[in-house]
Amino acid sequence: MQEDALVGIVLVAGLVVFLIGAGGWKLVYEQPLLEALRVIHVDRRRRAWIHLWMIPAMFLPSAGVLALAAVVGDGVAAVLSLMAGVVYGLGAVCWVASLAFRLTVVPWAAEQAVERGELPEGFVALDSWAGSLYSVHMVSAYVAFAILGTAVLVDGALPRWAGWVGIVGGLGFVGGFLATRRGGPFNPPFWAHLYTALLGVLLLS
């Protein structure tokens, strides 16, 4: 198997694995904390399924983006791809830590909320911390897309429009995310997988 095909498979697999888990998501999980925790307590196995899929969904594109440095050529394009991989990977570490929080602390808080009828002490602050880790992940992903897009333009092997999609989309989305924060249209986590999957498709074709 050629290197570019292998990298393409890994990048596309990241999106596929993510969608397998994300398909079980319910909007009721996004209610105010106390109400959401009651639903989460009932759906604890479903939420565990969702988040357990999201962990490998972060490892795959992180590995794929780093591996792009080996297939985009030498020089500036390879350096830019490596930089994008580091930025994306560091953000992925933050999201995996937030997922670990969701798999451990949140089920405990949900049980406490059902038993006592109130939020556990300190949980709001911990939930905010986990949300901040997620925000770092999304911003890092968007910045990485802009760097990747630049690498695509410099390399010239993939279509130039793909490079501009990464640059304009990455910078536009990072600005939109920072302006709207966690409640806006730039917040859903699937955005962090789309551009990498697009590059994967182009590598396979």
Secondary structure by P-SEA (a helix, b strand, c coil): ccaaaaaaaaaaaaaaaaaaaaccccccccccaaaaaaaaaaaaaaaaaaaaaaaaaaaaaaaaaaaccccccccaaaaaaaaaaaaaaaaaaaaaaaaaaaacaaaaaaaaaaaccccccaaaaaaaaaaaaaaaaaaaaaaaaaaaaaaaaaaccccaaaaaaaaaaaaaaaaaaaaccccccccccccccaaaaaaaaaaac
